[in-house]
Amino acid sequence: MPKPSKRTRRHSAPARRARDRIPAMGQEFESQRIRAFERRGPEAGIQRTVKVAAEGDSWFSYFPAYDILACLRHKTWNGWEYKIKDRARAGALLNDMVYGRDMIETYQLLEENRPDVFLFSGGGNDIAGQELFVMLYNKRAVDMHSGLPEINKSILKGLVAEVFGQAYQDLIGLLRFKLTQIGKPNIPILFHGYDYAIPDGRGWGGGLGPLPGPWLDPSLSRKGYDRQTDKALRRTIVRELIDAFNDMLAGIARTHHDTHYVNFRGVLLDKDWGNELHPTEGGFMKVATEMEETIHAVV
């Protein structure tokens, strides 16, 4: 085999160093996020410290660091402070968090921290990706065939009620199994739905180049729903998806003891959305307040 040229050797080491810095930078960001939001200003006396374990997606782990968990860490809530240990990460999918290695790490999180409550956030990334494209009828077909809906109801039901619903059922079963092992079988498990996202094509930081997003707009645009002329219709489509997902979560919570669903629908105004899938800093504080009120009621 020929030896690599001097030019190749000269550039390979810096490339490797740059590549190796990426996970290190990610870990450092996560450490800074947690340290920053565990620092509180002067507060009235703390009446109770609640230990929280959490797993989830970008609504629990966002950059800049003003996601739901960051908001809970940031202040004392009516005399309660939250000591949170999490393994949330942006882009996390239900399949990975429930059926992948992620669950092993969640088990370790529970064993090491023995929490008073477990929080979970998941499903937004699953429904906003290729799945949305699959369930949408092309707008031209909808216009040509009277009565044809924009969303294939069978696919929507199969995806949300069956696939996502089964994942949540299995999640609760797996969590209760491990919680029973560590002697805390009945601690509250909380999960949340999402509010009505705005499919206007905004990604993170504008979504330019390699930046994440947009997430909803590509599928809608490819199926012929124009950003401007179909603006209201696009929001109606997303509303139907969000309602189906929330209704599924509410139904599951009703069938499991010490399991609670937090409804975020109607909490956010248009101005509270930073992009297609994520609230602004003020918006995250609004939904975090809803989450905290439920925690306060059930812990």
Helices and strands as residue ranges (DSSP letters): H 6-38, E 48-56, H 68-74, E 80-86, H 94-99, H 101-113, E 117-121, H 124-127, H 130-135, H 139-144, H 153-156, I 157-164, H 165-181, E 189-192, G 204-206, H 217-222, H 231-254, E 259-262, G 270-272, H 281-298
